[in-house]
């Protein structure tokens, strides 16, 4: 089971900031998370970036039991 970390709107949609999710690829982990967390999470996910252990990843990226899959929605704001 991969360590799934969720941030900002992905965290709000899932109702949690972290979970353990089965899957041998990022795609399998995200599909399982969509089933677990429902439609709100499904709607947020397309706008998110996914990272595995701090590196940008895609759905085909392999993950193991000790890997961290982070889901990060776009962030806006900042000083002008």
Helices and strands as residue ranges (DSSP letters): E 2-6, H 8-14, E 18-21, H 26-37, H 39-45, E 49-52, E 55-56, E 68-72
